[in-house]
Amino acid sequence: GTGTSDASVENILENIKAHNQVGEAFKLDLGDRSSIKELTSNLDDKEIYPDILINNAGITRDNIMLRMQEDEWDDVINVHLNGQYLLIKSFIKKMVKNRWGRIINISSTSAVLGNKGQANYAAAKAGIEAMSRSLARELGSRNINVNCVSPGFIKTEMTNKIQEDYKETLKSRIPLDRFGDPKDVANTVLFLCSNLSDYITGETIHVNGGMYFS
């Protein structure tokens, strides 16, 4: 696993130990190319070659287009698209050699519905979905499946920042009449990592309580 700070890395390691699992955690900033290179170097040094890659990092820099600054656009595109491109390119080398792999990219309903003040975020997530479909065609013959999971409104630190009145507006659009839990997304990711999903690739699975039907 990876985290953006020393504290988050330590938290990951504690969770691994708490569940009696064996694993490693590294610090990673997808917006910093040197950080990505350092991660891949650390993995090589430890001879760790993951065959499952879950791209779950995400940031928002919300603003309406008239006021959006270039750095707000660049930061979001850089983390979501450029960072993932570099990670995927590095990880697939061993997957191709081993002729097996799973890549799961976390998208968002914003990619298909759009959202006020999130042109940068929606564009990045839509780009991730398009990239995943292309990669599925490139890598399928090597038994590497590439899929997206597109969460709706999930209770996280990022969504907790949304104003309460807007949360209620969002909730009214959800047929299941509740916000999602992180485990709802995690269960879908686990399915895509397992052999139960062997014949699924190039897909975007929506986990949103019915807010959007594909």
Secondary structure, 3 states (H helix, E strand, C coil): CEECCHHHHHHHHHHHHHCCCCCCCEECCCCCHHHHHHHHHHHHHCCCCCCEEEECCCCCCCCCCCCCCHHHHHHHHHHHHHHHHHHHHHHHHHHHHHCCEEEEEECCCHHHHCCCCCHHHHHHHHHHHHHHHHHHHHHHHHCEEEEEEEECCECCCCHHHCCHHHHHHHHCCCCCCCCECHHHHHHHHHHHHCHHHCCCCCCEEEECCCCCCC
